[in-house]
């Protein structure tokens, strides 16, 4: 079974552990195409070559890098002709130019090859031409899809995709995300945030929520983005600058160390007309590390946290303050949520489960190919 995956997300080293596990499956010959870097609000994110054993990693040039809807790989036709995959896994949204061009090229090269795409879209958005035309083409020519969440699954069905559709998170939690065997020194309760520094992530809400907190606490904000300059100014205005630490986004293999430096992780996302939280990967990573999580009720966050954390209304600093006061003053409550979170992360979001579910989907699609 020859599988070619197209995925800009796999420039992240920790995400490549999914690829090594997939490649270890029986009778699977895996090729993965990635760009040399990807540009977003954090700047240029270069390819991390961390876990590249067992499969072929092809670094291909990308045009319109940083343009979510318009980027594509001009050399992909040559790569497809060389690999001649039985299955093309396009790890992109169906309305993107990269997805349309890849599906069209694969269909022209081999009309019988299986095509699979991925979607996080959890808001019913209807795009103007040519994106609507591209999305319709992908729906018609794809044999199956993966939705990253139940909400994304509902949206695909509502928009008319009637073929096989599995709910599988894009990436699971690697084994390296685990509680540290070394006990932390006692000190202030450490509250953390990790992610893009953009308004919809609600960091300003978090900073206003910690200002009136009682007791000894500190806040660690890890990330990069457009708010990198304004957030330190807000900390000074709130009079908490001496308790807030800022650090730029770090390599993926350093994230377990960050989580293990925390007592609480907060995910205070804010729903916007064109966006709501699609998953919140940091939630499952923190839970796997035994860190209790407080999240807003934006998008998929309540479904990811379940009963293993605390859900608060979005954009309500006072309620968030109350939740944090409870956790800061109650180590037993933090320990209980930490244990629940780790159990939930391992049961629902482990890398092995994601790999097994993805491989089973591959097998079913290629089995269909063999029957045609």
KEMIBA-613333 format. One record per residue (C-alpha): residue number from 0; x, y, z. Coordinates in steps of 0.1 Angstrom, whole numbers, padded with zeros to 4 digits, m for minus. Example, Ala and Ser with C-alpha at 12.3 -4.5 7.8 and 13.67 -1.06 7.14 Angstrom:
% residues 2
<resi 0&X 0123&Y m0045&Z 0078>
<resi 1&X 0137&Y m0011&Z 0071>
This chain:
% residues 372
<resi 0&X 0000&Y 0000&Z 0000>
<resi 1&X 0017&Y 0032&Z m0012>
<resi 2&X 0004&Y 0063&Z 0006>
<resi 3&X 0015&Y 0099&Z m0002>
<resi 4&X 0006&Y 0125&Z 0025>
<resi 5&X 0006&Y 0162&Z 0017>
<resi 6&X 0010&Y 0181&Z 0050>
<resi 7&X 0024&Y 0214&Z 0059>
<resi 8&X 0016&Y 0207&Z 0096>
<resi 9&X 0043&Y 0179&Z 0096>
<resi 10&X 0071&Y 0205&Z 0096>
<resi 11&X 0067&Y 0202&Z 0134>
<resi 12&X 0090&Y 0177&Z 0149>
<resi 13&X 0067&Y 0162&Z 0174>
<resi 14&X 0040&Y 0157&Z 0148>
<resi 15&X 0064&Y 0136&Z 0128>
<resi 16&X 0061&Y 0109&Z 0155>
<resi 17&X 0028&Y 0101&Z 0139>
<resi 18&X 0045&Y 0095&Z 0106>
<resi 19&X 0071&Y 0071&Z 0121>
<resi 20&X 0044&Y 0051&Z 0138>
<resi 21&X 0023&Y 0050&Z 0106>
<resi 22&X 0053&Y 0039&Z 0086>
<resi 23&X 0059&Y 0010&Z 0110>
<resi 24&X 0025&Y m0005&Z 0101>
<resi 25&X 0025&Y m0037&Z 0080>
<resi 26&X 0026&Y m0033&Z 0042>
<resi 27&X 0026&Y 0005&Z 0043>
<resi 28&X 0050&Y 0025&Z 0021>
<resi 29&X 0047&Y 0061&Z 0032>
<resi 30&X 0059&Y 0093&Z 0015>
<resi 31&X 0052&Y 0127&Z 0031>
<resi 32&X 0055&Y 0160&Z 0013>
<resi 33&X 0062&Y 0191&Z 0034>
<resi 34&X 0074&Y 0226&Z 0027>
<resi 35&X 0107&Y 0239&Z 0039>
<resi 36&X 0088&Y 0263&Z 0063>
<resi 37&X 0054&Y 0278&Z 0069>
<resi 38&X 0046&Y 0314&Z 0077>
<resi 39&X 0018&Y 0325&Z 0101>
<resi 40&X 0012&Y 0351&Z 0128>
<resi 41&X 0042&Y 0339&Z 0147>
<resi 42&X 0066&Y 0344&Z 0117>
<resi 43&X 0084&Y 0319&Z 0096>
<resi 44&X 0083&Y 0284&Z 0112>
<resi 45&X 0111&Y 0262&Z 0097>
<resi 46&X 0109&Y 0225&Z 0091>
<resi 47&X 0121&Y 0205&Z 0121>
<resi 48&X 0138&Y 0172&Z 0112>
<resi 49&X 0132&Y 0153&Z 0144>
<resi 50&X 0115&Y 0120&Z 0135>
<resi 51&X 0121&Y 0110&Z 0099>
<resi 52&X 0129&Y 0072&Z 0101>
<resi 53&X 0109&Y 0046&Z 0082>
<resi 54&X 0093&Y 0069&Z 0056>
<resi 55&X 0104&Y 0092&Z 0028>
<resi 56&X 0102&Y 0129&Z 0037>
<resi 57&X 0101&Y 0151&Z 0005>
<resi 58&X 0107&Y 0188&Z 0011>
<resi 59&X 0090&Y 0206&Z m0018>
<resi 60&X 0089&Y 0243&Z m0026>
<resi 61&X 0056&Y 0261&Z m0019>
<resi 62&X 0041&Y 0290&Z m0037>
<resi 63&X 0021&Y 0316&Z m0017>
<resi 64&X 0035&Y 0304&Z 0015>
<resi 65&X 0015&Y 0318&Z 0044>
<resi 66&X m0017&Y 0322&Z 0024>
<resi 67&X m0039&Y 0295&Z 0039>
<resi 68&X m0063&Y 0293&Z 0010>
<resi 69&X m0039&Y 0299&Z m0019>
<resi 70&X m0007&Y 0280&Z m0011>
<resi 71&X 0003&Y 0250&Z m0033>
<resi 72&X 0032&Y 0229&Z m0043>
<resi 73&X 0043&Y 0234&Z m0080>
<resi 74&X 0064&Y 0202&Z m0080>
<resi 75&X 0036&Y 0179&Z m0068>
<resi 76&X 0027&Y 0165&Z m0102>
<resi 77&X 0063&Y 0152&Z m0107>
<resi 78&X 0063&Y 0138&Z m0071>
<resi 79&X 0030&Y 0120&Z m0077>
<resi 80&X 0041&Y 0106&Z m0110>
<resi 81&X 0073&Y 0092&Z m0093>
<resi 82&X 0056&Y 0077&Z m0063>
<resi 83&X 0023&Y 0067&Z m0080>
<resi 84&X 0005&Y 0062&Z m0047>
<resi 85&X m0025&Y 0040&Z m0042>
<resi 86&X m0039&Y 0066&Z m0017>
<resi 87&X m0033&Y 0104&Z m0016>
<resi 88&X m0039&Y 0118&Z 0019>
<resi 89&X m0043&Y 0156&Z 0016>
<resi 90&X m0039&Y 0170&Z 0051>
<resi 91&X m0057&Y 0202&Z 0042>
<resi 92&X m0091&Y 0217&Z 0040>
<resi 93&X m0112&Y 0208&Z 0009>
<resi 94&X m0116&Y 0245&Z m0002>
<resi 95&X m0079&Y 0252&Z m0003>
<resi 96&X m0061&Y 0255&Z m0037>
<resi 97&X m0035&Y 0230&Z m0026>
<resi 98&X m0062&Y 0204&Z m0019>
<resi 99&X m0079&Y 0210&Z m0052>
<resi 100&X m0048&Y 0209&Z m0073>
<resi 101&X m0035&Y 0177&Z m0056>
<resi 102&X m0069&Y 0160&Z m0060>
<resi 103&X m0071&Y 0170&Z m0096>
<resi 104&X m0036&Y 0158&Z m0104>
<resi 105&X m0041&Y 0125&Z m0086>
<resi 106&X m0074&Y 0119&Z m0105>
<resi 107&X m0058&Y 0127&Z m0138>
<resi 108&X m0028&Y 0105&Z m0131>
<resi 109&X m0048&Y 0075&Z m0118>
<resi 110&X m0086&Y 0078&Z m0117>
<resi 111&X m0088&Y 0047&Z m0095>
<resi 112&X m0064&Y 0059&Z m0068>
<resi 113&X m0081&Y 0067&Z m0034>
<resi 114&X m0082&Y 0104&Z m0023>
<resi 115&X m0086&Y 0115&Z 0013>
<resi 116&X m0088&Y 0150&Z 0028>
<resi 117&X m0088&Y 0165&Z 0063>
<resi 118&X m0110&Y 0193&Z 0078>
<resi 119&X m0110&Y 0213&Z 0111>
<resi 120&X m0138&Y 0236&Z 0098>
<resi 121&X m0164&Y 0239&Z 0126>
<resi 122&X m0184&Y 0269&Z 0113>
<resi 123&X m0207&Y 0265&Z 0082>
<resi 124&X m0189&Y 0289&Z 0059>
<resi 125&X m0199&Y 0291&Z 0022>
<resi 126&X m0172&Y 0304&Z 0000>
<resi 127&X m0175&Y 0324&Z m0032>
<resi 128&X m0160&Y 0311&Z m0065>
<resi 129&X m0135&Y 0298&Z m0072>
<resi 130&X m0132&Y 0283&Z m0037>
<resi 131&X m0167&Y 0269&Z m0038>
<resi 132&X m0159&Y 0253&Z m0071>
<resi 133&X m0127&Y 0238&Z m0057>
<resi 134&X m0145&Y 0225&Z m0027>
<resi 135&X m0172&Y 0209&Z m0048>
<resi 136&X m0146&Y 0192&Z m0070>
<resi 137&X m0128&Y 0178&Z m0039>
<resi 138&X m0162&Y 0165&Z m0025>
<resi 139&X m0169&Y 0148&Z m0058>
<resi 140&X m0135&Y 0131&Z m0063>
<resi 141&X m0124&Y 0123&Z m0027>
<resi 142&X m0133&Y 0088&Z m0015>
<resi 143&X m0134&Y 0097&Z 0022>
<resi 144&X m0126&Y 0125&Z 0047>
<resi 145&X m0112&Y 0129&Z 0082>
<resi 146&X m0128&Y 0154&Z 0105>
<resi 147&X m0107&Y 0166&Z 0134>
<resi 148&X m0137&Y 0170&Z 0157>
<resi 149&X m0174&Y 0161&Z 0160>
<resi 150&X m0183&Y 0197&Z 0151>
<resi 151&X m0162&Y 0195&Z 0119>
<resi 152&X m0179&Y 0162&Z 0110>
<resi 153&X m0214&Y 0179&Z 0113>
<resi 154&X m0203&Y 0208&Z 0091>
<resi 155&X m0190&Y 0185&Z 0064>
<resi 156&X m0223&Y 0166&Z 0064>
<resi 157&X m0243&Y 0198&Z 0064>
<resi 158&X m0223&Y 0210&Z 0034>
<resi 159&X m0231&Y 0179&Z 0014>
<resi 160&X m0202&Y 0155&Z 0018>
<resi 161&X m0219&Y 0121&Z 0019>
<resi 162&X m0189&Y 0097&Z 0016>
<resi 163&X m0172&Y 0079&Z 0045>
<resi 164&X m0162&Y 0103&Z 0072>
<resi 165&X m0141&Y 0095&Z 0103>
<resi 166&X m0135&Y 0117&Z 0134>
<resi 167&X m0098&Y 0115&Z 0141>
<resi 168&X m0077&Y 0143&Z 0157>
<resi 169&X m0050&Y 0155&Z 0132>
<resi 170&X m0023&Y 0144&Z 0157>
<resi 171&X m0022&Y 0126&Z 0189>
<resi 172&X m0001&Y 0130&Z 0220>
<resi 173&X 0034&Y 0114&Z 0218>
<resi 174&X 0047&Y 0094&Z 0247>
<resi 175&X 0072&Y 0122&Z 0255>
<resi 176&X 0043&Y 0143&Z 0269>
<resi 177&X 0041&Y 0128&Z 0304>
<resi 178&X 0045&Y 0141&Z 0340>
<resi 179&X 0081&Y 0148&Z 0350>
<resi 180&X 0096&Y 0122&Z 0373>
<resi 181&X 0113&Y 0150&Z 0391>
<resi 182&X 0092&Y 0168&Z 0417>
<resi 183&X 0090&Y 0206&Z 0413>
<resi 184&X 0104&Y 0228&Z 0440>
<resi 185&X 0076&Y 0245&Z 0460>
<resi 186&X 0070&Y 0281&Z 0451>
<resi 187&X 0043&Y 0303&Z 0436>
<resi 188&X 0014&Y 0286&Z 0418>
<resi 189&X 0023&Y 0288&Z 0382>
<resi 190&X m0004&Y 0295&Z 0357>
<resi 191&X 0004&Y 0291&Z 0320>
<resi 192&X m0008&Y 0299&Z 0285>
<resi 193&X 0008&Y 0285&Z 0253>
<resi 194&X m0002&Y 0294&Z 0217>
<resi 195&X m0005&Y 0321&Z 0192>
<resi 196&X m0006&Y 0357&Z 0206>
<resi 197&X m0037&Y 0369&Z 0188>
<resi 198&X m0069&Y 0385&Z 0201>
<resi 199&X m0091&Y 0355&Z 0195>
<resi 200&X m0070&Y 0334&Z 0219>
<resi 201&X m0082&Y 0356&Z 0248>
<resi 202&X m0048&Y 0362&Z 0265>
<resi 203&X m0060&Y 0397&Z 0276>
<resi 204&X m0089&Y 0381&Z 0294>
<resi 205&X m0065&Y 0358&Z 0312>
<resi 206&X m0043&Y 0387&Z 0323>
<resi 207&X m0072&Y 0406&Z 0336>
<resi 208&X m0084&Y 0375&Z 0354>
<resi 209&X m0051&Y 0369&Z 0373>
<resi 210&X m0048&Y 0405&Z 0384>
<resi 211&X m0071&Y 0401&Z 0415>
<resi 212&X m0059&Y 0366&Z 0424>
<resi 213&X m0051&Y 0359&Z 0460>
<resi 214&X m0020&Y 0342&Z 0473>
<resi 215&X 0014&Y 0336&Z 0456>
<resi 216&X 0011&Y 0331&Z 0419>
<resi 217&X 0029&Y 0337&Z 0386>
<resi 218&X 0019&Y 0337&Z 0350>
<resi 219&X 0039&Y 0322&Z 0321>
<resi 220&X 0029&Y 0332&Z 0286>
<resi 221&X 0046&Y 0312&Z 0258>
<resi 222&X 0040&Y 0322&Z 0222>
<resi 223&X 0045&Y 0346&Z 0194>
<resi 224&X 0023&Y 0367&Z 0173>
<resi 225&X 0009&Y 0402&Z 0166>
<resi 226&X 0003&Y 0409&Z 0204>
<resi 227&X 0039&Y 0403&Z 0214>
<resi 228&X 0045&Y 0440&Z 0220>
<resi 229&X 0012&Y 0450&Z 0235>
<resi 230&X 0008&Y 0422&Z 0261>
<resi 231&X 0038&Y 0434&Z 0282>
<resi 232&X 0023&Y 0469&Z 0281>
<resi 233&X m0010&Y 0455&Z 0294>
<resi 234&X 0009&Y 0436&Z 0322>
<resi 235&X 0024&Y 0470&Z 0333>
<resi 236&X m0010&Y 0487&Z 0331>
<resi 237&X m0025&Y 0460&Z 0353>
<resi 238&X 0004&Y 0462&Z 0378>
<resi 239&X 0013&Y 0426&Z 0374>
<resi 240&X 0045&Y 0429&Z 0353>
<resi 241&X 0066&Y 0414&Z 0380>
<resi 242&X 0045&Y 0383&Z 0381>
<resi 243&X 0042&Y 0377&Z 0343>
<resi 244&X 0069&Y 0360&Z 0322>
<resi 245&X 0069&Y 0361&Z 0284>
<resi 246&X 0088&Y 0336&Z 0262>
<resi 247&X 0087&Y 0331&Z 0225>
<resi 248&X 0074&Y 0300&Z 0208>
<resi 249&X 0098&Y 0271&Z 0213>
<resi 250&X 0107&Y 0239&Z 0195>
<resi 251&X 0080&Y 0212&Z 0198>
<resi 252&X 0103&Y 0188&Z 0217>
<resi 253&X 0107&Y 0215&Z 0244>
<resi 254&X 0070&Y 0217&Z 0251>
<resi 255&X 0068&Y 0188&Z 0277>
<resi 256&X 0092&Y 0208&Z 0298>
<resi 257&X 0071&Y 0239&Z 0296>
<resi 258&X 0039&Y 0220&Z 0307>
<resi 259&X 0057&Y 0204&Z 0335>
<resi 260&X 0067&Y 0238&Z 0349>
<resi 261&X 0030&Y 0247&Z 0353>
<resi 262&X 0004&Y 0240&Z 0380>
<resi 263&X m0025&Y 0251&Z 0357>
<resi 264&X m0029&Y 0257&Z 0320>
<resi 265&X m0055&Y 0282&Z 0308>
<resi 266&X m0071&Y 0282&Z 0273>
<resi 267&X m0093&Y 0314&Z 0272>
<resi 268&X m0103&Y 0314&Z 0236>
<resi 269&X m0129&Y 0338&Z 0222>
<resi 270&X m0154&Y 0330&Z 0195>
<resi 271&X m0154&Y 0353&Z 0165>
<resi 272&X m0179&Y 0355&Z 0136>
<resi 273&X m0154&Y 0336&Z 0114>
<resi 274&X m0136&Y 0315&Z 0140>
<resi 275&X m0141&Y 0294&Z 0171>
<resi 276&X m0116&Y 0271&Z 0188>
<resi 277&X m0113&Y 0240&Z 0166>
<resi 278&X m0096&Y 0218&Z 0191>
<resi 279&X m0070&Y 0233&Z 0214>
<resi 280&X m0041&Y 0209&Z 0210>
<resi 281&X m0023&Y 0224&Z 0241>
<resi 282&X m0052&Y 0210&Z 0262>
<resi 283&X m0045&Y 0173&Z 0255>
<resi 284&X m0007&Y 0179&Z 0257>
<resi 285&X m0010&Y 0195&Z 0291>
<resi 286&X m0034&Y 0169&Z 0304>
<resi 287&X m0010&Y 0142&Z 0292>
<resi 288&X 0016&Y 0159&Z 0313>
<resi 289&X m0006&Y 0158&Z 0344>
<resi 290&X m0015&Y 0196&Z 0343>
<resi 291&X m0050&Y 0206&Z 0352>
<resi 292&X m0067&Y 0227&Z 0325>
<resi 293&X m0092&Y 0256&Z 0326>
<resi 294&X m0108&Y 0264&Z 0293>
<resi 295&X m0134&Y 0287&Z 0279>
<resi 296&X m0166&Y 0273&Z 0263>
<resi 297&X m0155&Y 0283&Z 0228>
<resi 298&X m0159&Y 0257&Z 0201>
<resi 299&X m0144&Y 0223&Z 0208>
<resi 300&X m0128&Y 0231&Z 0241>
<resi 301&X m0155&Y 0217&Z 0264>
<resi 302&X m0155&Y 0184&Z 0243>
<resi 303&X m0117&Y 0180&Z 0246>
<resi 304&X m0116&Y 0188&Z 0284>
<resi 305&X m0147&Y 0168&Z 0293>
<resi 306&X m0149&Y 0162&Z 0330>
<resi 307&X m0111&Y 0164&Z 0334>
<resi 308&X m0109&Y 0202&Z 0339>
<resi 309&X m0129&Y 0234&Z 0345>
<resi 310&X m0150&Y 0251&Z 0318>
<resi 311&X m0158&Y 0288&Z 0321>
<resi 312&X m0178&Y 0312&Z 0300>
<resi 313&X m0156&Y 0329&Z 0274>
<resi 314&X m0147&Y 0366&Z 0278>
<resi 315&X m0156&Y 0366&Z 0315>
<resi 316&X m0125&Y 0375&Z 0336>
<resi 317&X m0144&Y 0375&Z 0369>
<resi 318&X m0156&Y 0339&Z 0365>
<resi 319&X m0121&Y 0329&Z 0354>
<resi 320&X m0107&Y 0346&Z 0384>
<resi 321&X m0130&Y 0325&Z 0406>
<resi 322&X m0120&Y 0292&Z 0390>
<resi 323&X m0083&Y 0301&Z 0393>
<resi 324&X m0087&Y 0311&Z 0430>
<resi 325&X m0103&Y 0276&Z 0437>
<resi 326&X m0074&Y 0258&Z 0420>
<resi 327&X m0046&Y 0280&Z 0434>
<resi 328&X m0059&Y 0274&Z 0470>
<resi 329&X m0067&Y 0237&Z 0467>
<resi 330&X m0037&Y 0214&Z 0458>
<resi 331&X m0059&Y 0183&Z 0462>
<resi 332&X m0083&Y 0196&Z 0436>
<resi 333&X m0054&Y 0202&Z 0412>
<resi 334&X m0041&Y 0167&Z 0418>
<resi 335&X m0076&Y 0152&Z 0411>
<resi 336&X m0079&Y 0171&Z 0378>
<resi 337&X m0044&Y 0162&Z 0369>
<resi 338&X m0051&Y 0125&Z 0373>
<resi 339&X m0083&Y 0127&Z 0354>
<resi 340&X m0068&Y 0147&Z 0326>
<resi 341&X m0039&Y 0123&Z 0320>
<resi 342&X m0063&Y 0093&Z 0320>
<resi 343&X m0085&Y 0111&Z 0294>
<resi 344&X m0056&Y 0122&Z 0272>
<resi 345&X m0042&Y 0086&Z 0271>
<resi 346&X m0076&Y 0071&Z 0264>
<resi 347&X m0089&Y 0095&Z 0237>
<resi 348&X m0059&Y 0114&Z 0223>
<resi 349&X m0029&Y 0091&Z 0223>
<resi 350&X m0007&Y 0091&Z 0193>
<resi 351&X m0012&Y 0053&Z 0190>
<resi 352&X m0049&Y 0057&Z 0188>
<resi 353&X m0047&Y 0083&Z 0161>
<resi 354&X m0022&Y 0062&Z 0141>
<resi 355&X m0044&Y 0030&Z 0145>
<resi 356&X m0075&Y 0048&Z 0134>
<resi 357&X m0058&Y 0064&Z 0104>
<resi 358&X m0042&Y 0031&Z 0093>
<resi 359&X m0075&Y 0013&Z 0095>
<resi 360&X m0091&Y 0040&Z 0073>
<resi 361&X m0062&Y 0036&Z 0048>
<resi 362&X m0067&Y m0002&Z 0047>
<resi 363&X m0104&Y 0001&Z 0041>
<resi 364&X m0100&Y 0026&Z 0012>
<resi 365&X m0072&Y 0006&Z m0005>
<resi 366&X m0093&Y m0026&Z 0000>
<resi 367&X m0120&Y m0008&Z m0020>
<resi 368&X m0094&Y m0001&Z m0047>
<resi 369&X m0084&Y m0037&Z m0049>
<resi 370&X m0121&Y m0047&Z m0055>
<resi 371&X m0126&Y m0023&Z m0083>
